[in-house]
Amino acid sequence: MSSSEEKKVPIPGDAVLDYPSEGEATHLQDNTDGLHRRLNNRQIQLIAIGGSIGTALFVSIGSGLARGGPGSLFIAYALYSCILGLVNNSIAEMSTFMPVSGGFLRLAGEWVDDAFGFMAGWNFFFYEALLIPFEITALNLVISFWNPAVTEAGPTAGVCAGVIVAYALLNIVAVRAYGEAEFWLSGGKVILIFMLFFFTFVTMCGGNPDGDAYGFRYWNDPGAFAEHHTTGSLGRFEGFLAALWSASFTVVGPEYISMVAAEAKRPRTYIKNAFKTVYIRFGVFFIIGALAVGIVVPYNDETLLGIINGELSGSGTAAASPYVIAMRNMGIGVLPHITNALMCTSIFSAGNTYTYCATRSLYGLAIEGRAPKFLRKCTRNGVPIYCFMIVMCFPFLSFLQVSSGSAEVLTWLINLITAGGIIDYIVMCVTYICFYRACMAQGLDRDTLPYTGWFQPYCAWIALVFECLVVLFFGYSSFTPWSVDTFFSYYTMVIVAPILFIGWKIINKTKFVGAREADLVWDAPIIDAYEARITTPPVGFWTEILRLVGIKREKVYTHEA
């Protein structure tokens, strides 16, 4: 096992650990940089949900249903969730072992190639930063469900400005305040998801105004598999691909846990728990969600097709949600408004998490010298202030909808963003394969790590091949017929990524990190020393929830390290 002498950092020895009522330690010198470890277990769990669930699971999933049918949608979401489970299995092992600022982005530069880390960092930064205006645009459209006048220039600008100010206020304060806000906002998403699942189950069993126990009727009529783009067997296969592309935009999650690892109070415990629950979230939220959508509405529903094809208004609003369409078809009047209200909190929460991750990714780039040094500046509360200021420029792209149609801006951003997200997973897989080889070459027993991935390195290889195929073919429709605009909306990030990698490699003459040269020590002594100073046992998620209402609350005391 090797360790570069130049990278050794003294372990802080005079820090003070403060134990507040929830029984957790906060540390004033938690990392080798300016970030603070202030996020507790319940906040991390809900932040992971907040970043992974946005508009797509409630609204955009309808396009996958219309083009692929319920059978293709269910298979595509189940398949892609399994593939991301393999990615999660890889990044969990690395991030729990080395929970550093910048997450998997810095791991890529440390264990693969500095140029690879440069490409990964800037790809993820733009991916997260562009998601912010996407969510603001979506929020404006969702609000227009109640009043279409909101999409006019004046109200649109007002909504954009208000949301931008809110994101700024929530992210400029200490990370603990961000974590607390995200905990409550993400709670609304969980309520919404289970409310829609309950609606699906009750109505399919006959609990609707007509007393119609429709069950899986729409899987038989019009059928489980729709034709898309062409007809016959090829058309049904292309319908499946359309559903798979929908899943590749909707199913996300592991990257957000990796990004908060450097600000977790107990990284080796809480981050590991968060990664373990990802498999449950994939199964409950995405796979069951895809199943539920295919139950409540047929893929050839006139309203659904009309909105997706632009023939009817409501694209991007709750009116385009398959659930709301089903509610209206059944004559249910109040529930669509409740759904829309909870969707507002869901979308706002996702944008808030993207603001946080974009800031931290830019900060990680600055730490490694892949972005200007002045961006390393943090406030006394541990907020990278200059990174934050740059990130807050991106939400202003949402003002494009003032002159262009909101739906047009939304579609353009989805196409541009999707490739960036897939590239992130490719980066994680490649990084893990290099990490695994380094462990084998240096004799590091992986069973001694906080989390040991199963069936490795084959999980990483399977996921890598699959994600490479997705990123290459998800924009194939731009070739039939050929469209320059569509091609660049799908493949801009795919073209830019290798340019960033090759450019940085040539300019800085970087070399691939050999298996025996990879630094598997790095910040591990700092993290070990930090966790060794915590004398109280870890607090479980439900214990923290109970303490919110005054149950099992502990006394406040201070312990000198």
N, C-alpha and C positions, 0 to 999 in steps of 0.2 A: 504494500500500500504506500503510495507516494504522497508527498505534500510539499508544495512550493514554499520556500522560506520567505519569499517576498509577500506571500498572502497571509502570513500568520498575524493574527490580531490579538493583543493582550486581552485576557478575560477580565471583565470588570470585577473588582473585588470590593467596592465600597457601595454597592447598590443597596437600596432599601426595598424590602418587600412589604406591601400593604395588603392586609387581608380584610376586604370589606364583607358586608353581610352575606353575600352569596358564597362566601368561603373560598374565594379564588384570589390568587396572587397577581398583583400588577407590578411591573418592573420598570424602573426608570432607564436602565441600560440593557435592553432586552436583545438587541441585535448589534451587528458590527456597523450599522447605519443608524439613521435617525427615526426609524419606525418603532412604535410602542406595541407591546403585546397586551392588548386590552379586551379582546373579543372572547366572550365566554362560550360555553357549550351550546346553549340554546340559540344564541345569536348566530353562531357559525352554521348550525343546522338550517336555520331559516334563511340565511344569506344564500346558502347553496340552492335552496328552493327558489328564492327570489330571482336569481340569475338564470335559472333553467326554465322557468315558466313565464311566458309573456303572452303576447297577442296570438301567436301561432297556434297554441294548443286549443284556443277557444274559437278563433275565427279562420285563420289561414288554412287550418286543417281541412276546411270545407272544399278547397280546391283539389286536394288530394283525393277526397271522396268522389267529387264530380268526375274526375278524370280516370280514376282507377277502380271505383266501386268499393263496397265495404270489405270484400274478401282481400283485394289487393292492398287496401289501406291497412288492414289488420296485420297481414303478413309483412308488409314493408316496415311498419312501425315496430313489430316484434323483432324482425331481423336486424334493423338498424340499432335498436336498443341493446340487443345482444352484442353487436359489434362494439358499441360504445362501452359496454360492460367490460370487454377485453381491453379497451383503452384505459378505462378506469382502473382495472387490475394492474396496469403498468405504471400509471402516474401515481397511484396511491403508494406504491412501494418506494418510489423516489422521493415524493414530497413529504412523507412521514419521516423518512430517514434524514432528509436535508430540507427542512422548512425555511427557506431563505426568501428574502425580499425579491419580488419579481417572479417567484414560483418556477414553473417549468421553463420559462424563457431563459432564465439564467442557468438552469441545469443544462439546457441545450448548448449554450456557449462554453460551459465548463467541461462537459463530457463528450461533446461531438466535435465542434469547431467554432471558433469565435465568430466566423462569418455566418455559420448556421444560427448562432444565437442572435446575431444582428438581424438576419432575415426573419427569424421567428418573432423577435421582439417588436419590430416595426409592423409586421403583418398583424399581430395580435392587437397592437395599439390602434391601428386604423380600423380593424374589425370591431373593437369595442367602441371606439370613438364614433364610428358611423352608425352604430346601433342606437346611440342616444337620439339623434334626430329622427331615426326610424320610429322609435317608441313615442316621441313627441307628436309626430305626424299621425301615428295610430291613435293616440289619446284624443287628438282633436277630432278625428273621425268618429270615435266611439261617443264622444260628447254630442256630436251632431245627430245621434240616434234620437235625442229628445227634441232638438231644435236644429233643423237643417241650415238655418241662417248662420250657424257657427262656422261653416265652411267658407263664408264670405271673407273678404280680405281683412276687414277691421277686427271681427271676433277671432279670426285665425291668428292674427298677430298678437292679440291680447292673451290667448291661451298659450302660445309659444313663449311669450315673455314671462308669464306667470310660472310656467313649469321650469324654465331656465333658472329663475330666481330661487325657486324651491330646491332644485338640485344643488345650486351653489351653496345655499345655507346649510343643507344637510351634510355636505362634503367638506366644508371649510372648517368645521369644528372637529374635535377629537374623534378618533375612529370609534370610540365607545358610543358616542352619540349616533354616529352613522349606523352602527350595529344595532342599537336599540330601535331606531326608526325602521330599519329593514326588518327587524323581528316582527313588529306589529303589521307592517305593510304586507309581508309575505304570509302572515296569518290569514289575511283576507283571501289570498290565492287558494290556500288549503280549504277554506270554507267554501269557496266557489266551486272547486273541483268536486268535493264530496256532495255538494248540493246538486250539481248536474248529474253525478252518478246516481244519486237517490232519485232524481227526476226520471232518469232513464229506466231504472229498475221498476219503479212504481207504475209508470205509464205503460210499459211493455207488458205488465201483468194485468192491465185493465183499469188501473187507477187514473183515469182521465175522464173528461166530461162526457165522452161517448161510451164509456165503459168497454172500450175495444181493447182486448188483450192481443195486441198485434205481434208480440214476441219478435221472432227473426223473419217476419214477413218479407221485409225489403231485401233479404238475402236471396229470396226466391223470385220475387217480382219487384223490380226489374231484373234482379240477379246479383250475384256476388262480384262479378268481374265486368268492368266497363271497357269499352273500346275507346282508344284515344289516338288521335293523329292519323291512324290508318284503321283498317277493319280486319275482322277475322282474328286468328290466333296472334298475329303480329300486333294488331291493335290492342288486344288484351294485355300483351306483354309490355307494350308502350304505356298502357294505363298503369301497370304495376310500377314501371320506372318513374312515371309522374308522381305516384304515391311515395316512392322511395326518395325522390328529390324533396318532396314535402317533409318527409321524416328527417332528412339530413339538415333541414333548416330548423325544425321544431325540437328535436331531441338533442339536448346539450346538458352540461352540468359539471364534469370533472375539472374543467379549467378554472372555474370560480373557486372551488375549494383550494386548489393549488395556489391561487393568487392571494388568499387570505391567510395562508399558513404562517407567514412571517409576523402576523399580528394576532395570532391565537395565544391565549394565556398558557395553555398546555398543548403545544403543537403535536407532540408525539402521541397524545391521548385523544384530544378532541378532533384533530384533523383525521386521525385514523377512523374514529367513529363516524365522521361525516362521509368519508369515502365508502365505508361499509354500507351506509344507508342509501347510497346511490343506486344500488341494485334494486332495492325496494321501490325507490322513486320511479325508476324506469318501468318497473312492472305495473305499479299502481297508476301513475299519472299518464304515461305515454301509451303503454300497451292496452290497458283497460280503457283509456280515453279514446283510442282509435276504435276499439270495439264498440263503445257506447255511441260514438258518432254514427257508425254504420248501422246502428239499430234504430235510431230515432227518426231518420229521414232518408228517403231513397236518393240514389245518386243522380237520378234524372228529375228531381224536383224542379219545377218551373222557376220558383223564386231563387233557389240556389244557383241554377244555371244562368238565370237572367242577371244576377248580381255579379257573378264571376266573369261573364262575357261582356259586362258593361252595358247591358240592355236595360237594367233596372238600377235605381240609386240604392246606396247603402253599402257599397264595397268598403270593407275595412271597419265597418261599424258592427255593433251587436246584431244588426239586422242581417248581416252576412254569416253569422254564427249558425251552424247547423242546429244547435240546441234551440236558439231563439226562433228559427224557422219552424222547427217542430212544435214549439210552444204555441206559435200563432196558428199553425195548421190545426192544432187541437182546440183552439179557442181559449187558451189560457192567457189572461190579461195582465196580471200583476208581475208574474215571475220574470218576464223579459226585462222589466225595468230594474228588478233586483240584480239580475245577471249583469246588466249593463253597468250598474253602479259598482259592483265588485270587480268587473273587468277594468274599470278606471283605476282602482287601487292596484290591480295586478300589473297593468301597463306602466303606471308611475313607478312601481317598485322595481320593475325590470330596468327601466332607464336609470334609476338611482344606482343600481348595482353596476351598470355599464360605466357610469361616471367614475365610480370608485375603482373599477378594474383598469380603465384606461389610464387613470392617474398613476396607479401603482405600476403598471407595465412601463410607462414612460420613465418613472423613477428607477425601475430596475435597469433600463437601458442606460440611464445616466450613471449609475453606480459602476457599471462595467465599461464605461468609456465609449459606449455606442450612441450616446446622445450628449449634448453639451454639458459641461461640468456644473454650470450654474443651476441646472435642474435638480441637483442633489440637495439643495437647501430645503430644510424642513422647519416648520414652526415648532414652538415649545410643546405643542400637543401632538407632534408626530405627523403632521400633514405636509406632504411635499408641495409647497405653496406655488412654486413656478410651474411645476407639472400640472397642478390643478388649474392654473390660469390658462394654460395652453389648451387643456382638454375642454374648458368651458367655451372655447371658440367654436367647437364642432356643433353644439346644439343649435347654433344660429342657422345651420343649413336647413333646419325645419321651416324657416321662413320662405324657402323655395315654393312651398305650397300656396303662398299668397298669390303668386303669378301662375304657377303650374297647378294642375289638378292634384289633389292630395293622393288619389289612388295611383296616379302616374309616378309621383315621387316615391310612394310606398313600394311599388313594383320594382322600380329601378334600384332602390336600396336593398331590397330582398335579394335580387340577383347578384348584386355586387358583394354583399356580405356573406352569402352562403359559401362561396369558395374559400373565403378567408377563414371561416370556422372549420372547414374540412382540413385545410392546411395545418391548423393548430393541432389536430389529432394526428396528422402525419408526423409532425414534429415530435409529439409525445412518444410515438411508437419508435421512431428512429433513435431518439434519446435513450429510451429504455434499452433497446438492443445494444447500444454502445455501453450503457451502464452495466448491463448483465455481463458483457464480455470483460469489462474491467474487473468486476467482482470475481469472475472465474480466473482471470490472469493474475490477480493480486492475492488470491486466496481468502477473500472475504466471504465468510459463511453467511449467506442470505437469511438463514433461519434465525440469526441473531438480530436481525433488523426489526424495528417496531411493527412493520407489516411486511409479510412475504407473499408476493403474488403467486397464484397457482398456475400450473401448466405453462411456465415460462421457459424459454422465450417465444414459444409457439403462439401464445396469445397475441403478443406484440406483432409477430410476423403476419398472422392472419388479418389482424386489424389494419396493418400497414397496406397490404395488398388490396384489401377491400376499399379503403379510403382513397387510395390512388386511382382505382377504377372509377369511383364515384366522381372525384374531382375532374377527371378527364372527360367523362361522358355526360355529366349532368346538364351540359349546355348543348347537347347534340341537335336539339330542335332548331338552333340557329343556322344549321346547314341545310335544312329542308323546309322551306327554301332558304337560300343564303340571305343573311341579314347582318350587315356590318354593325349596326347599333346593338342588336341582340347579342352578337358574338362578344363584343367588348363588355357588355353588361354582365355576361356570364364569366368571361375568362380574363378580365383585367387583373385580378389578384393572382391568377395562375401565371400570368406573364410577368408581373412585377416581382413575384417572390424569387424566381431564379436570377433575375437581374440584380436584386439586392444582394443575394448570396455571392454571385460571381464578382460583382463590383467591389464589395467589401474585401473579398478574398484577394483580388488583384491589388487593390490599393494598399492593404495592410500586410500582404504576403502571409496570410494565416495558414496554418497547417492543421490537418485532422489530428485529433487527440488519440494517441495510441492507447491500447487497452492497459498497458503497464504504466503509462504516463498520466492517466486520468487521476485527478486529485479526489480521492474518496475520503479524505480527512476534512479539508476545507473548513466549513463553519461548525462542524460537528462538536468540537470541544466547547465552543461558546454556547451551543444549544444544550449540551449535556450539563454544563455548569449552571445555566439558567434553571433548568428543570430540577437539578439537585438541590437548589436553594428553596424550592417550594416544599414545605413540610406538611401541608394539609392534603388529604386524599382528594382525588378528582371528584367533581360533582356531576351527577348524571343529568340528562336532559330533563326528565320529569321532575327531579328534585328541584332544579332551578325554576321550573314552571310553578311548582307548589310554593316556592319562596316568594314568587311575585304576589301571591295573595296572603303572605304572612305565615305560611305553614313551614315548619322545619327551618326557621330563620335562625342563623347563628349570630353570636356577638361579634362586634367589630373590635379587632385588636391589631397591633402592629408588631412585627417581628424584625429585628435587625439581622441582616445577612452576615 
